[in-house]
Amino acid sequence: MSPTIRSVVVPVSDLGSAKAIYTALLGAPHTDEAYYVGYSVDGFEVGLNPHGDVAEGPVAYSDVEDVDAVRAALLAAGATEGSAPREVAPGVRVCVLRDSDGNPIGLRGK
């Protein structure tokens, strides 16, 4: 299975302000919590993360079958750890790696 980019998570410093802007653009969110606001745009996930690093900018997440296996392959190829895998929903884990220039590479899967 080839990885598919199906989501982007935008770090925000003011969730209320960001939510107003993105709701005006994308419509009502499907998830509206203090830790995450999520929108579905024709099956593509746009998320707002009030706990992310705003200076980092948005992170695109590739959906992969096995986060640990893909993470290991990327680390072996020279990527560096950004954030370790963590569960964000039942059965869904994410992590962020960095390429050789420090750009974020998000992985989402099991």
C-alpha positions, 0 to 999 in steps of 0.5 A: 500500500502506498502512503496517501496524504489525507490530512494536514494539521495546523498549529494555532496559538488561539484556537477560538480565533482560528476556529472562526476563520476555518469554520467560515472557510470550511463549514462546521467542524466534525470535532470541536474539542479544546485539544483539537478541531477537525474539518472534513473537506471531501474526505480530507482532514484539516485539523487545528492543534492548539498544542502544536508549534506555531513556528513549525507551520502545518504538518501534512500526514501520510496515512500508512499501515504500520507507523512503526515500520515506516518510521524505522525505514525513514530513520534508517534513511536519515530522517530524525525524530520530531515527535515519537508515536502517540495515540490520538484516537482509538487505533490511530497513532501519529508521529512526526519525523524531520527530513535532512533540512528539518522539514516535518514529515507526519505519519498517521496509522496503526 
